Amino acid sequence: MKLFRIYLIVFAVVAAGLIYILTPTFFFSGEDIDLPVYSKTTARDIVKALKDKGILHFGEPFLVLAKLTHADRHLKAGLYRLNAQMSLWDVLTMMSEGKSALLALKVPEGYTAEQIALGLQKIDAGNEADFLKSAQNPALLKSLGIVGPTAEGFLFPETYRVPLGASCDELVELMIRQFWDVVGPDFQSKCKQLGLTPYQMVILASIVEKEAHNPDERPIIAGILYNRLHQKMRLQVNATLNYILNTKHAWLTTNQINNTDSPYNTYHHRGLPPTPICNPGAASLKAVLEPANVPYLYYVAAGDGSSLFAATWEEHQKNVRQAKKVRRVKRAQGTSAE
């Protein structure tokens, strides 16, 4: 009889746990809420957020379920809309699989704020003009630690799960917080060691993102840009000029270079451009934080997806002639030389 009571108690506890996990009883009845999840968000962070909002009163079942199902290892970044009809299981499944009534907003590495806004509009998740307005909202940017006039550079590339009806301010905040989450708390001290502010570092990373056609060359190109900055040479990169001309040419015309009066024209102006020119990914950010120690001062796109590097102007001119030759051959063959 005693053993039977023990089994009965165990059964009751398990049954109660399953009911608690699988039925929508842990939410209070009220309005839907949007809960942001970032790449380093843990199940314990989610429990804390839900407790802070007064929604979850007992976090242990959520943590145990996340651990048993390994869902805590696969949480997807996004803005998740929770409602009173959802169970603990529903919430955890949604966050680990990125499913439910969510849209997938893909932000590729190197996209500009304008391209992100267009992508948002294409999936009917927001209005292009409203998103760009939010990306230039001074109060929002200040609250998120952005010292520049725009969120450009800090809208971290990722595939975000976002609900219909999320505000553009929420989406901008989600992407910027994802950026800070990825770079980590020691980002500022790392930048200081290299002689740049965090904002300058993001500008440099955005240039590397656009200039490095071969991912393996990112640290080398970062090293070259540092060398030019230290020697007070003009950066002379096409990507900064392409940013304001809205072009994607590896080679610019003399007319474009000479007749474009802008601080983004790094052929005319020394130092970095005033803002990032795109939103760099983790690899480009790592490259500028850990640049290669190289003797080079020059590089040119070889026309085959790689770059040619040189330490002297004479070597660089030789590389330019070689790159132009490759381009002529590719044009004759009818293939792209970019």
Summary of the structure (lengths in Angstrom):
residues: 338
radius of gyration: 25.2
end to end distance: 81.2
largest distance: 95.2
contacts: 1033
relative contact order: 0.09
helix: 51%
strand: 8%
